[in-house]
Amino acid sequence: MNLLKYFQQLQEQLEAKLPFVTYRHPNSDELQFQLQQEKKLEYLNNFQQEGFVFAPFDNQQQTIFFNRKIADFKRLKFNIEEIELKTSTSIATFETRLQQKKGHENLVNKGILAIKNSVLEKVVLSRKQEIIIDSQPIEYFKRLLKNYPSAFVYCWYHPQVGLWLAATPETLIKTQNNRFKTMALAGTQAFNANTEVEWGEKEKEEQAIVTRTIESGLKEIKGIERLQLSPVQTHRAGNVVHLKTDLTGVFQKDSLEEIVKKLHPTPAVCGLPKAIAKDFILKEERYEREFYSGYLGELNIQVEKPRNTRKRNVENSAFNLIERQSNLYVNLRCMQLVEKKVFLYVGGGITKDSNPTAEWEETVRKAETMQKVL
């Protein structure tokens, strides 16, 4: 199958109103797609299932599950230069920015006040931006692939739920057999190729809080061993950069669900303490996040890995290893398509030292990441 046929097949699946997901892992030259032939909406029963999961921000709601065993699943090697983009003739109509700005600054002020007057340390507050446009989902997906090679890029659709796309920079968790890797991502500033990145104390402390919280949460889980933290590094995501720390270790196979529940929603998309921050978000944001800042990705995928051919045991080296992997990402830099509207979801972490106008400007930069593809 070539790229043209692949994109045509996605379009046909969409026109037939049949569920599908297609995606590319960060820095990969492989497209993967899972086409469902049934319109029934299924939910995840347990973390031993194999397939693709799509979870909302509110962890009290159910996670949608696409069963790989009953789907048409394919992989396609591709060269990013082969992707041909159409010239857009659509005109996007944006919401009035002044109204959006005032509303978000008021929300941030509420968050700062709550932090100063309670045990709340940090809360991540977001907004939903509406754009009127004659949407082209498959074309948008192609543009995301082109523009964000180092992100997890996906296009997900179910007729009973809707269509979502994203180019997310954040991993929730990756596993290979009994090994796992996650990240603490926080702090944001605009990327400038001509200047060296310098981080303020506000961003450093925000990222340190996120790291400490994830580390302490993982230590509470029975069976996690050899937990290690990388040095803090600058991580680019489109036109912005973040501070990032990687956390790695080993875990018991049956504890994956506990790890995911401990991580989601992460401090980077919710706040601290988690329960109080989440309650504030659900009460004060005054809109439904749905799948924005939830998580999605492959669960318990069987991957064939070649053995080391340099080993002396020739008989064993003739067979490939089957490795069990999960690759789950936080659903950031995302958009939701509803008829002739596109909804963008953007937010930022609020602390006692936050500036409402600066926080608004941060959401504008993040929105520009997705506006490029429109």
N, C-alpha and C positions, 0 to 999 in steps of 0.2 A: 504493500500500500504506500502511495506517495502522499505528500502533504496536502495536495489539492483534494484528493479523494477523502482524506481524513477530515478536513474542514467541511466538506460536503456532507459527510456522514453525520457530523455533529449537527449541522443545519437541518438535515432530514429528521433526526431524532427530536429536535426541538419543535419542528413543525408538526410532527406526529404526537406531540405532547407526552413523550415518554421520558422517564427520568434518566439522567446521566451525570457523570462527573468526569472531567478531564483535567489533567494537571501536569506540572513539571516541577521537580525538586530543584532547590537552589543549585546553580552552576552545573546543571545537567544538560546532556544533549539528547534526552529521551522524553518523549511525550507518552503519557499513559492515559487510557480512557476506558471507562466502565459503563457500558450501555445496558440499562435495565429494560426488560420487555414487559414487565408488569407495572401498573400504575398504583398498586397498593402501597400505602405508606407504612413502612416498618420501623420499629424502634429497637435500640440496642437492649438485649436482655442481660448480657454479661460480657466481661472483658476477655473471654476465651474465644469469641466469635472472630471470623475472618472476613474483612471487608473494609468499607469506607464509612467513617462516622462523621456526623455533622451535628455539633452540640451548641445550644444557645448559651448566652451569657449567664442567665439564671440557672444555676445548677440544680434547682428544684424541678426544672422542666425536663422532659424526656429528650434523649439523644436519638437523632434519625440515623438509620443504618441501611446501607446498600450492601446486600449480600453478594460477595464476589463469586461464590460457588454456583449461583444461578444466573450470572450475568455474562454478557459478551465482553470479555476483557482483552485488551490488546496493548502492545507497546510499539512505538515507532521512533527510530533514531532520526534525528533531523539536524540540519544546520540552520542556525538562526538567520543567516543571510538569505535563506530560501523563502522566508515568509514574506509574501507580497501584501502590502497594505493598500487599501482603497483610499482615494482622496475623499474626505468627508465633505458632504454638501449640507449637512444638518446644522442648524443654528441652535445653540444651547441658551436657554433663558434661565438665569440664576435668580435665586431669591434676593430680596433687598438686603444688602449687606449691613446697613445701619441697624435694622431691626434685629438681625442675627447677632451683631456685635453687642448690642445693649443687653439682649437676653442672656448671652453667654457670660458676659461680665457680671451680671447680677447673680447668676448661678455660682460663679467662682467666688464672689464675695460671701455668699451663703456658706460655701465650703470652708473658706478661711475662718469665718466666724465660728463654725462648728468645731474646727480644729483647736481654736484658741479657748473654747469653752467646754471641751469634753476630752475624753481619752483618745479621740480620733487623731492619728498622726498624719495620715495622708489619705486623700480620696481622689480617684481618677474620674474627672467629669468630662462629658462628651456632648456632642450635638449632632443633629441630623440635618444635612443640607439637601434641599430639593432642587433638581434641575429638570426643566422641561425640554425634552429632546426626542426625536424619532430614533429610538435606541437600536443598536446593531450589536447584539451580545457576542456573536462569534468574532466580529471585527474587533471589538474591544479586547477580547481574549488574545487575539493575535498581537495587538499593540502592547498589551501587558508583557507578553513573552519577549517582544522586541526591546522594550524599554527597561525591564527589570530582570536581567539575567541572574542576579544573585538572590532573588526572592523566591518563595514558594508561590507559584502562580496557578490559579485554578479557575474553572467555570463549573458551577454546580446547579442542577435544575431538578425540580420535582413539581409536577403540575398542581399539587395540593399545597405547596409551600412557596414556590417562586424560584427566581433565578438570582444567584449571587456570584460575584467575581471578586478576586483580590490579588494583590501582590504583597504578601505579608513577609516581614523580615524576622518574625519571632517564632522560635521553636518552643512548643510546650514540653515535649519529651520525644526523644528518639531511643529505641531499644534495638539491640542485636543480641539475640539469645538472652543471657542473663546480665548483660551490660546496658547501662543507660546513660543518657546525656541530656541535660536541660540547660536553661540559661536564665540569667537575671538581666533584664533589659530595662533601662530607664534613663531619664535625662535626654533632652532633645535640643538641637540647634541646627540652623541652616548649614548645608554643605557649601563650602567655597574651595574650589580646587587651587586657588592662588594663595591661600593663607593656612597656616598650621592651626589645628583645632586646639582651643584652650577652653577648659571647663571651669565653671564657677563652683563655689562651695555648695550652692543650692542643688545643682545637678549631681555633684559627687555624693552628697549626703542622701539624696533621693535614691541613687543607685545602690548605695551601701545598705540602706534600709531594706530594699527589695532583696538583695543578696542574703543578708542575715536572716530574713524571714524564711526564704526558701530553704536555706541550709538547715535552720533549726527544725522546720517542718519535716524535712527528709530524715533527719536524725531520729525523729519520733517513730518512724516506721520500722517495724520488726523485720530483720533480714537484710536491711541495707548495709553494705560494708564498703570499705575503701573509698569513702566519699572524698573527692578532691575538688579544689577550686582553682581556676586559672587566674592569672593577673587580670586586672580590669583593662579593657581595650576599647578603642573607638570603633564602632560598627556603622558603616554607611548603609542607608536604606533610601535609595532614590535621591531626592534633593534635601534630605536631612541626615544627621548622624546621631547615634545614641552611644551611651556607655553600656558595656556588656561584660558579664562574667560567666564563664562556662562552669557547670558543675557536673561531675561524672562519678560513677560508682557501679557497683553490682547489686542485683536485687533478686528476690525469689520470684519465680514465674507467676505465682498466684497473687502477688501483691501489686500488680500493675494497676488494678482498679483503685486501690488505696492511694497509690502515688498520684494518679491523675486527680482524684478527689482532693488530695492535699494541695496540689498545685493550682487547680482551677476553681474560681478565677484567680489569676496571679495578682500579686500586688501592683504589677505594672498596668493592669487594666481595671483594677477594683480599688485597692487601697489597704490601709492598716489601721486598726485590726480589721480583718476581712469581713466579719459579720456586720460590724457597725458601718463600715464603708459601703457595703452592699445595700444595707437598709437605707442609707442616705441617698444612694444613687437611685434606687427604685422609687423613692418618695419624691425626690427633688428634680430629677432630670425631666420629668413630665413627658416622656416619650418612651416607646418600647424599643430597647436595643435589639431584640430578637437574636440574630446570630452574630451580630457585631460583638467582638471581644469574647466570643465563645471559642471553641476549638474544632478542628477538623483534620482528617487525614486517614492514613492507612493503619489498620489494626490487625496485628498478628498475620502479616503477609509472609507466605513461604517463598524465600528467595534462594535460588541455586547459586552457590559459590564454588569456584574451582579450587581443588586441593593444591597444596604446594607440590609441584612436580619434582622438586629437588630432593624430596624425601626418598630414603632408600627403599621403602616398601612400595614397589612398583604396582602391586595389585591394588592397594588402597588408593594410591594416587590416581588411578584410572577412573575413580568415581568422584562425582562432585558432592559437596556438602550442601545440605538443606538447612538454611538459617531462617529463624523466625524473627521478623522485624515489625516494629510499629514506628510510624513517623507522624507525629501529631503536631500541628501548628496552631498558634493563636490567630484568630480571624481579625487581623488588622488591615488597614489600607484597603478597605473593602467597599463595594457598592452593591446595591440591590436594585434590580430592574423591575418596574411595575408598569406595564402598558407603555405609555409615552412619557414616563417619568424615570429618573435615576435618582436614587437616594445615596448620598455619601455620608459615611460615619467617621467622625474624627474627635479626638479628645486629648487630654493631657493630665499629668499628675499634679495635684494641688497640695501644697504644704503651707505652713503658717507664714512663710516668706514669699509666697507667690504674688505676682502682680497681675491683676485681672486683664489689663490691656495686653501684656506680654503673653498671657495664656491664650487670649483670642488670636493673636498673631501666629502662635504656634499651630493652632488648629487650621489657620489659613494655609500655612506652608504644607501641612499634611494633606489638606484637601487638594492642593495643586498637584500632588503626586498622582491622584486619580483623575483629576480634571484633564490632564494631558491626553488621556486616551479617548476623551469625548470629542 
